[in-house]
Amino acid sequence: MRQKKKDIALLTETHIKEPDTFKTEGFLLIRSVAAQRDPKGKLIQTCTGVSLLIAPHMVAMIQDIRPLG
């Protein structure tokens, strides 16, 4: 993203099972998915998930993002 000077990237079909948000090297990564569990408590893959990767200089401009799950 730095080389191409992109501010936000959307990643589709991430195949993650739980939503989370974290920072790495200043970039904010938001992973969204509908987290559902079976009766035994095991996570069920109900969809493929979507992630947003946001450049450090754009993080301050984000007002509100609410991942599914």
Secondary structure as UniProt FT lines:
FT   TURN            2..5
FT   STRAND          8..12
FT   STRAND          20..24
FT   TURN            25..26
FT   STRAND          27..32
FT   STRAND          36..37
FT   TURN            39..40
FT   STRAND          43..44
FT   STRAND          50..54
FT   HELIX           56..59
FT   TURN            60..61
//
